[in-house]
Every structure is written in C-alpha cells, then in structure tokens.
Amino acid sequence: MSATDTRKRLWIAFGITFVVLIAQAVGAFLTGSLALLTDTAHMLTDVSGLAMALVAATLIPRPTSSKRTWGFRRAEVIAAFAQAALLLVVGIYSAIEGVRRLFDPPDVPGTELLVFGVIGLAANVVAISVLASGRGSSLNMRAAFLEVINDALGSVGVIVAGIVIATTGFVRADPIAGLVIAALILPRAVTLIRESVGVLMEFTPAGLDLDDVRRHVLELEHVIDVHDLHASTVGTGLPTLTGHIVVRDECFTDGHAVEVLGQVKDCVAEHFDVAIEHATFQIETERIRARESDDITHP
C-alpha cells in the first residue's frame, strides 16, 4: 500500500471517529452511563491514536539524510507505543470505576444508551472497512485498525447494556459492560506496548533466532567463528543485522574473504523466516580475533 493511500485511509477513519467521539461524549453526559463513558474515553484514544498514526504516516516517507540515516521510520513505533499507553490508562480507570459502580449503580436510561451505542457501532464498522485492507502494511496501521476493532466491540457492549436496562431495568448491566470493555482494552494495550518496546529497546526481531543464524553461518566454508552478532528492527519490514565473521588468514590473500562476505549476506537474506536485507558484517582473520581477545583478557 502506498504512503498516499495509507494517509487517505487514516484521514477518513480519523474524521468518522472524531464525529462519533463528540456524539458519544454528549451521550455519556446526558445518560451518566459508565459503559458509554468508557467507550467515549476509548474513542478519545482512538482519535488520538489515529492522529498520531497520521503524523507517523506523514513522517515515514520523508527522505533520509546524513543526519537521519533511517529517516523517520521509527515514528510509527513511537506512535504505537503512545496509543498503547493511552489505552492502558483508560482500561485501568474503567476497571476501577466499573467495580465501584457494581456496588453503587446509578440510574442509566437504557433507550438513550442504546441509541448512542448504535451510532458508535455504525461509525466503527465504516472505519473498519476503510482500514481493513491496509492493516498488515505496518505496525502503525495495525495499531490504528485494532483501535477501531476494539472500539466496535465496546459499542456492542454499550448496545447490549442499553437493551438489558431498557427491557429489565437491571442497571448493573452498565458497569458490567464497562468492565467488559476494559477487559478488551487491557490485553491489547499490553501487547502493543510489548511489541513497540521490543523495537525501541532493539530486541532481536520476533521469529529470528540468532543462535540459529550463528550455527548456519559457521557451516559456510572458510568461516571459523562468528561473534558480536546483533539484530534489531528499525521499523515495520526493516530488520537489521550486524556481526563479525572470522576467517582463516589466507582468505585475505586468496580472495575467499570477499566470497565469504557475499555468502553470509545471501544466507541471512534468503535462508531464514525473517529476511534481512540490511546486514553489515566485518570480516576478520584469526590473528585479529586473537589480538582482540587478548586485549579483552588483559586490558
């Protein structure tokens, strides 16, 4: 999906979500419903998240420079982390307030609650259809899509609570729905935080086993050792790998050093589930490696 198409989809979803946010905020004020208030707060995080996703989608395509060699590729990760943090706060608040209201439930008009729930669900369905085809293109788009999906589920909870209150008068359906929405929010927030922190902390990309990489490279002819192997992710679809490859001393005179370098690059780009196109390797001789080891042992 092109950057222009991504921004267009995000703008449409942002506009729809913002209009519904205002409508639900009015509804939460008029009805006093926790479920609707929680869903409104969730919708606020959606609007904030989509706004951040738009900023990230605008920054990512910008060209690289000598000062920003990766450009703004990591902006999407920062945006996803911020969205997840907002969701976590909303989820915790909803859980606490939901438990409190179970013991002291306020009167909530079921019919009005149902109307606002239907409005929210309809808008979320439209936003989902807009974002669905691009949800796998980046972590940023995935976060935006999941925001809207979970908010749609929250709207369903509001609708169910409205129907129950309108037909039975069971007002505790409202805080129960609020707790259900919180239960939907919290696991997703934790997952997004874990994934985005993994990128920001430069953990090894999911699905890549560095021990397996090391073993496979060591199987190549002329390779004696592999050390200082590091892998990280700059942004969606951009894993990187660096390492030191030790070869026999004569490889620098018989031309095998260049051959080994090409083989290692092909290996990490094609052999593993996570294909790494951006790999940097330093070729060393046994003598250099021995001297480095000695320097470490006897500083």
Secondary structure, 3 states (H helix, E strand, C coil): CCHHHHHHHHHHHHHHHHHHHHHHHHHHHHHCCHHHHHHHHHHHHHHHHHHHHHHHHHHCCCCCCCCCCCCCCCHHHHHHHHHHHHHHHHHHHHHHHHHHHHHCCCCCCHHHHHHHHHHHHHHHHHHHHHHHHHCCCCHHHHHHHHHHHHHHHHHHHHHHHHHHHHHHCCCCHHHHHHHHHHHHHHHHHHHHHHHHHHHHCCCCCCCCCHHHHHHHHHCCCCEEEEEEEEEEEEECCEEEEEEEEEECCCHHHHCHHHHHHHHHHHHHHHCCCCCCCEEEEEEEEHHHHHHHHHHHHCC
